[in-house]
Amino acid sequence: MDILFYRLTSSSLEATVTTFAERTLQRGGRMIVRGTGAARLDQLDAHLWAYRDDSFLPHGRDGTHDAEQPVLLTTKAGRPNAAGTVLLVDGARFEADGIDELDRLALIFDGHDAEATQAAREDWKKVTETGQTAVFWAEEDGRWVEKARSG
């Protein structure tokens, strides 16, 4: 499995998470969005309920029927909803434990934030040390372009 790194420079975290969630659910999968702060996850929660007038993405915050949630927003480790896709956002860090059980792992970081960029570089190194392939994606002209690949 490739570990994906997405550097946000023009898209919002909300838009990127929404795209991942829509595609994951279209494939019949489940997803976890793991962050580091409850307030930010509350913002994502509100966005996913109201991002379009004609629909919403079925999801929930941790502590509310976790195992039943197609998309679970959490600060905790683990995969209580048996998600195959995990997004690490807002400083959530890469851990090698359990990656063999995943279909997709993506680390999404703010490319305008020097600390977030440095943390992503450190995680890139950790990923390559595990023998996994790391793939770096950047935004160019409104689309995602693969910029680097390890291994």
Backbone as JSON, one array per atom type, in Angstrom:
{
  "sequence": "MDILFYRLTSSSLEATVTTFAERTLQRGGRMIVRGTGAARLDQLDAHLWAYRDDSFLPHGRDGTHDAEQPVLLTTKAGRPNAAGTVLLVDGARFEADGIDELDRLALIFDGHDAEATQAAREDWKKVTETGQTAVFWAEEDGRWVEKARSG",
  "N": [[0.83, -1.18, 0.0], [0.49, 2.22, -0.78], [1.49, 5.09, 1.03], [-0.02, 8.09, 1.33], [0.73, 11.51, 0.88], [-0.59, 14.65, 1.18], [-0.24, 17.92, 0.33], [-1.74, 20.78, 1.25], [-2.38, 23.73, -0.43], [-4.08, 25.44, -1.74], [-6.66, 24.32, -1.72], [-9.2, 23.69, 0.74], [-9.07, 22.04, 3.95], [-11.54, 20.97, 4.61], [-12.81, 20.66, 2.07], [-11.1, 18.78, 0.9], [-11.25, 16.56, 2.65], [-13.96, 16.01, 2.3], [-14.03, 15.21, -0.42], [-12.43, 12.86, -0.31], [-14.06, 11.34, 1.44], [-16.49, 11.1, 0.0], [-15.62, 9.59, -2.24], [-14.64, 7.29, -1.0], [-16.97, 6.24, 0.21], [-18.52, 5.84, -2.08], [-17.21, 3.67, -3.16], [-18.01, 1.77, -1.43], [-16.67, 1.66, 0.95], [-15.3, 2.37, 4.27], [-14.29, 5.05, 6.44], [-11.88, 6.74, 8.46], [-11.29, 9.82, 9.99], [-8.69, 11.16, 11.49], [-7.8, 13.44, 13.83], [-6.19, 16.0, 15.85], [-7.44, 17.68, 17.56], [-10.48, 18.39, 19.25], [-12.1, 20.61, 18.66], [-11.52, 21.31, 16.0], [-12.31, 18.98, 14.7], [-15.01, 19.17, 15.27], [-15.68, 21.29, 13.59], [-15.24, 20.1, 11.08], [-17.19, 18.13, 11.26], [-19.59, 19.66, 11.28], [-19.36, 20.77, 8.73], [-19.52, 18.48, 7.05], [-22.16, 17.75, 7.42], [-23.55, 19.78, 6.17], [-22.49, 20.57, 3.7], [-23.51, 20.5, 1.12], [-26.6, 21.48, -0.35], [-28.33, 19.51, -1.24], [-27.59, 17.06, -0.21], [-25.86, 15.02, 2.28], [-23.0, 13.77, 4.01], [-22.93, 10.63, 5.43], [-21.89, 10.28, 8.7], [-20.07, 10.41, 11.83], [-19.13, 11.6, 15.12], [-16.56, 10.44, 17.33], [-17.51, 8.26, 19.98], [-20.16, 8.09, 19.52], [-21.91, 5.64, 18.64], [-19.71, 4.36, 17.32], [-18.82, 2.04, 15.84], [-20.72, 1.8, 13.87], [-20.48, 3.91, 12.14], [-20.02, 5.18, 8.89], [-18.16, 7.1, 8.18], [-15.9, 8.18, 10.45], [-15.08, 10.61, 12.76], [-12.37, 11.4, 14.73], [-10.11, 11.65, 17.56], [-8.77, 9.59, 18.51], [-6.72, 6.6, 18.5], [-6.91, 3.54, 16.58], [-9.51, 1.58, 14.91], [-12.51, 1.54, 15.16], [-14.73, 1.36, 13.49], [-13.97, -0.35, 11.55], [-12.62, 0.74, 9.36], [-11.2, 1.06, 6.1], [-9.85, 3.12, 5.02], [-7.85, 5.72, 6.2], [-7.52, 9.03, 7.21], [-5.12, 11.31, 8.16], [-5.11, 14.26, 9.87], [-4.52, 17.76, 10.61], [-2.14, 17.63, 12.19], [-2.12, 15.04, 13.2], [-0.22, 12.13, 13.54], [1.83, 9.81, 11.67], [1.72, 6.36, 12.31], [3.08, 3.16, 12.33], [1.81, 0.88, 13.23], [-0.71, -1.4, 12.47], [-1.02, -0.69, 9.78], [-1.04, -2.55, 7.77], [-3.59, -3.5, 7.64], [-5.04, -1.68, 6.26], [-6.51, -0.09, 3.35], [-5.97, 2.36, 2.35], [-4.0, 5.09, 3.37], [-3.71, 8.37, 4.26], [-1.94, 11.34, 4.73], [-2.69, 14.54, 5.43], [-1.73, 17.83, 5.06], [-1.14, 21.3, 5.93], [0.32, 23.24, 3.62], [1.25, 25.8, 3.96], [2.07, 26.07, 6.48], [4.84, 25.97, 8.41], [5.61, 24.27, 10.54], [3.82, 22.12, 10.25], [4.62, 21.22, 7.75], [7.24, 20.4, 8.3], [6.72, 18.33, 10.13], [5.4, 16.57, 8.4], [7.52, 15.9, 6.72], [9.12, 14.49, 8.53], [7.4, 12.36, 9.04], [7.32, 11.26, 6.47], [9.9, 10.22, 6.29], [9.7, 8.27, 8.34], [7.79, 6.6, 7.19], [9.15, 5.62, 4.91], [11.16, 4.23, 6.19], [9.77, 2.05, 7.16], [9.52, 0.51, 4.98], [7.39, 0.91, 3.36], [5.81, 2.5, 0.53], [5.99, 5.9, -0.01], [4.05, 8.56, -1.23], [4.0, 11.71, -2.61], [1.79, 14.35, -3.0], [0.87, 17.36, -4.61], [-0.85, 20.47, -5.02], [-1.62, 21.84, -8.15], [-2.61, 24.26, -10.35], [-5.34, 23.86, -9.66], [-5.61, 21.1, -9.49], [-4.57, 17.8, -8.36], [-1.22, 16.75, -8.31], [1.19, 14.26, -8.71], [4.23, 14.48, -7.08], [6.47, 13.32, -5.92], [7.94, 10.15, -5.09], [8.74, 7.53, -2.94], [11.02, 4.75, -2.76]],
  "CA": [[0.0, 0.0, 0.0], [1.17, 3.5, -0.78], [1.08, 6.07, 2.04], [-0.19, 9.32, 0.54], [0.95, 12.8, 1.54], [-1.23, 15.72, 0.43], [0.09, 19.27, 0.82], [-2.77, 21.75, 0.9], [-1.93, 25.1, -0.65], [-5.23, 26.24, -2.15], [-7.89, 23.66, -1.27], [-9.38, 23.65, 2.19], [-9.12, 20.71, 4.55], [-12.92, 20.51, 4.5], [-13.06, 20.19, 0.7], [-10.29, 17.58, 0.65], [-11.86, 15.47, 3.41], [-15.23, 15.7, 1.64], [-13.73, 14.43, -1.63], [-12.02, 11.52, 0.13], [-15.22, 10.64, 2.01], [-17.4, 10.75, -1.09], [-15.04, 8.51, -3.04], [-14.58, 6.08, -0.17], [-18.32, 5.72, 0.36], [-18.94, 5.35, -3.41], [-16.6, 2.35, -3.33], [-18.53, 0.88, -0.4], [-15.72, 1.6, 2.05], [-15.46, 3.15, 5.49], [-13.15, 5.94, 6.6], [-11.63, 7.46, 9.71], [-10.55, 11.08, 9.93], [-8.07, 11.29, 12.8], [-7.18, 14.74, 14.06], [-5.57, 16.18, 17.15], [-8.23, 18.57, 18.4], [-11.93, 18.23, 19.15], [-12.73, 21.79, 18.04], [-11.36, 21.21, 14.54], [-13.19, 17.89, 14.25], [-16.37, 19.71, 15.32], [-15.85, 22.07, 12.36], [-15.4, 19.14, 9.99], [-18.48, 17.5, 11.48], [-20.61, 20.59, 10.81], [-19.22, 20.88, 7.28], [-20.0, 17.27, 6.38], [-23.62, 17.72, 7.47], [-24.21, 20.86, 5.42], [-21.65, 21.08, 2.61], [-24.36, 20.66, -0.07], [-28.02, 21.6, -0.01], [-29.1, 18.34, -1.65], [-27.13, 15.82, 0.4], [-24.88, 15.08, 3.36], [-22.21, 12.55, 4.11], [-23.19, 9.95, 6.71], [-20.68, 10.27, 9.51], [-20.29, 10.7, 13.23], [-17.99, 11.85, 16.0], [-16.28, 9.31, 18.22], [-18.35, 8.2, 21.15], [-21.56, 8.0, 19.1], [-22.08, 4.45, 17.8], [-18.5, 4.36, 16.48], [-18.73, 0.89, 14.93], [-21.72, 1.93, 12.81], [-20.25, 5.11, 11.33], [-19.28, 5.01, 7.64], [-17.03, 8.03, 8.32], [-15.76, 8.47, 11.88], [-14.15, 11.7, 13.1], [-11.86, 11.03, 16.06], [-8.74, 11.95, 17.96], [-8.25, 8.36, 19.11], [-6.15, 5.56, 17.65], [-7.78, 2.39, 16.38], [-10.47, 1.63, 13.81], [-13.72, 0.89, 15.67], [-15.7, 1.15, 12.4], [-13.3, -1.23, 10.58], [-12.33, 1.55, 8.17], [-10.08, 0.71, 5.25], [-9.18, 4.38, 4.69], [-7.6, 6.61, 7.33], [-6.92, 10.33, 6.91], [-4.49, 11.97, 9.3], [-5.25, 15.69, 9.62], [-4.22, 18.71, 11.69], [-1.05, 17.22, 13.05], [-2.12, 13.61, 13.57], [1.05, 11.62, 13.02], [1.92, 8.45, 11.14], [2.14, 5.24, 13.14], [3.14, 1.96, 11.49], [0.94, -0.17, 13.75], [-1.99, -1.62, 11.83], [-1.16, -0.21, 8.4], [-1.29, -3.69, 6.87], [-5.03, -3.72, 7.59], [-5.66, -0.56, 5.55], [-6.47, 0.04, 1.9], [-5.43, 3.69, 2.04], [-3.64, 5.97, 4.48], [-3.3, 9.67, 3.71], [-1.59, 12.4, 5.66], [-3.05, 15.81, 4.78], [-1.14, 18.89, 5.87], [-1.18, 22.67, 5.42], [1.6, 23.57, 3.01], [1.66, 27.14, 4.35], [2.45, 25.97, 7.89], [6.2, 25.41, 8.45], [5.65, 23.15, 11.48], [3.1, 20.99, 9.63], [5.46, 20.71, 6.67], [8.35, 19.68, 8.92], [6.17, 17.08, 10.66], [5.16, 15.68, 7.25], [8.84, 15.4, 6.3], [9.51, 13.47, 9.5], [6.56, 11.18, 8.79], [7.79, 10.68, 5.2], [11.07, 9.41, 6.63], [9.22, 7.11, 9.08], [7.12, 5.71, 6.23], [10.14, 4.93, 4.07], [11.88, 3.3, 7.06], [8.95, 0.85, 7.33], [9.52, -0.23, 3.72], [6.21, 1.3, 2.58], [6.03, 3.54, -0.48], [5.38, 7.2, 0.27], [3.76, 9.3, -2.45], [3.74, 13.1, -2.28], [0.9, 15.03, -3.94], [0.76, 18.8, -4.42], [-1.85, 21.12, -5.87], [-1.16, 22.7, -9.25], [-3.68, 24.69, -11.25], [-6.62, 23.3, -9.26], [-5.67, 19.64, -9.47], [-3.5, 17.15, -7.61], [-0.15, 16.23, -9.17], [2.19, 13.49, -7.97], [5.51, 15.17, -7.16], [7.59, 12.48, -5.47], [7.59, 8.78, -4.68], [9.89, 6.83, -2.37], [11.11, 3.32, -3.06]],
  "C": [[0.88, 1.25, 0.0], [0.61, 4.36, 0.36], [1.11, 7.42, 1.33], [0.0, 10.55, 1.4], [0.35, 13.88, 0.64], [-0.92, 17.05, 1.08], [-0.96, 20.25, 0.31], [-2.14, 23.12, 0.72], [-3.06, 26.0, -1.13], [-6.56, 25.62, -1.75], [-7.97, 23.7, 0.24], [-9.34, 22.2, 2.67], [-10.52, 20.14, 4.4], [-13.21, 19.94, 3.11], [-12.31, 18.89, 0.43], [-10.87, 16.38, 1.39], [-13.17, 15.05, 2.75], [-15.01, 14.85, 0.4], [-13.33, 13.01, -1.27], [-13.22, 10.72, 0.63], [-16.19, 10.21, 0.92], [-16.88, 9.55, -1.88], [-14.97, 7.2, -2.26], [-15.96, 5.45, -0.05], [-18.86, 5.19, -0.98], [-18.4, 3.96, -3.68], [-17.11, 1.34, -2.3], [-17.63, 0.76, 0.81], [-16.13, 2.43, 3.25], [-14.18, 3.93, 5.72], [-13.1, 6.49, 8.02], [-10.89, 8.74, 9.37], [-10.02, 11.29, 11.34], [-7.35, 12.63, 12.88], [-6.58, 14.8, 15.45], [-6.4, 17.04, 18.08], [-9.73, 18.43, 18.16], [-12.59, 19.4, 18.43], [-12.65, 21.71, 16.52], [-12.23, 20.09, 13.98], [-14.65, 18.31, 14.31], [-16.66, 20.53, 14.06], [-16.04, 21.15, 11.16], [-16.76, 18.46, 10.07], [-19.59, 18.39, 10.92], [-20.56, 20.72, 9.28], [-19.81, 19.67, 6.56], [-21.52, 17.15, 6.42], [-24.24, 18.7, 6.48], [-23.46, 21.33, 4.18], [-22.4, 21.23, 1.29], [-25.81, 20.71, 0.36], [-28.78, 20.3, -0.26], [-28.62, 17.03, -1.04], [-26.22, 16.09, 1.59], [-24.08, 13.79, 3.32], [-22.5, 11.88, 5.45], [-21.89, 9.79, 7.48], [-21.06, 10.5, 10.96], [-18.99, 10.99, 13.95], [-17.78, 10.63, 16.89], [-17.13, 9.43, 19.48], [-19.83, 8.09, 20.82], [-21.69, 6.83, 18.12], [-20.92, 4.3, 16.81], [-18.47, 3.24, 15.44], [-19.68, 1.0, 13.75], [-21.44, 3.07, 11.84], [-19.48, 4.8, 10.05], [-18.03, 5.9, 7.6], [-17.01, 8.45, 9.79], [-14.7, 9.54, 12.08], [-13.69, 11.48, 14.53], [-10.47, 11.59, 16.31], [-8.04, 10.69, 18.46], [-7.67, 7.41, 18.06], [-7.16, 4.42, 17.51], [-8.74, 2.62, 15.22], [-11.77, 0.94, 14.24], [-14.78, 0.65, 14.6], [-15.12, 0.27, 11.29], [-12.99, -0.52, 9.27], [-11.12, 1.01, 7.42], [-9.27, 1.93, 4.86], [-9.05, 5.21, 5.96], [-6.95, 7.89, 6.81], [-6.36, 10.9, 8.2], [-4.48, 13.46, 8.99], [-4.83, 16.49, 10.84], [-3.2, 18.21, 12.69], [-1.1, 15.81, 13.57], [-0.95, 12.96, 12.85], [0.95, 10.17, 12.58], [2.39, 7.49, 12.21], [2.06, 3.99, 12.29], [2.19, 0.86, 11.96], [-0.38, -0.22, 12.98], [-2.1, -1.19, 10.38], [-1.42, -1.35, 7.41], [-2.77, -3.99, 6.73], [-5.76, -2.67, 6.77], [-5.57, -0.71, 4.04], [-5.77, 1.34, 1.51], [-5.16, 4.44, 3.33], [-3.12, 7.26, 3.86], [-3.04, 10.65, 4.84], [-1.81, 13.71, 4.92], [-2.54, 16.94, 5.65], [-1.18, 20.23, 5.14], [0.2, 23.05, 4.91], [2.1, 24.96, 3.34], [2.15, 27.18, 5.8], [3.79, 25.25, 7.98], [6.28, 24.21, 9.39], [4.96, 21.92, 10.9], [3.93, 20.38, 8.51], [6.63, 19.92, 7.23], [7.88, 18.34, 9.49], [5.9, 16.08, 9.54], [6.47, 15.1, 6.73], [9.32, 14.29, 7.23], [8.7, 12.19, 9.29], [6.94, 10.5, 7.49], [8.96, 9.74, 5.49], [10.64, 8.15, 7.38], [8.56, 6.1, 8.14], [8.15, 4.93, 5.43], [10.96, 3.95, 4.9], [11.09, 2.02, 7.31], [8.95, -0.01, 6.07], [8.29, 0.05, 2.87], [6.62, 2.35, 1.55], [5.28, 4.79, -0.06], [5.21, 7.94, -1.05], [3.32, 10.7, -2.05], [2.93, 13.75, -3.39], [0.84, 16.51, -3.58], [-0.28, 19.36, -5.39], [-1.16, 21.99, -6.92], [-2.34, 22.99, -10.15], [-5.01, 23.99, -10.94], [-6.72, 21.79, -9.3], [-4.46, 19.09, -8.72], [-2.52, 16.51, -8.58], [0.84, 15.48, -8.29], [3.55, 14.15, -8.19], [6.7, 14.31, -6.76], [7.04, 11.14, -5.01], [8.86, 8.14, -4.12], [9.87, 5.39, -2.84], [10.75, 3.03, -4.43]]
}
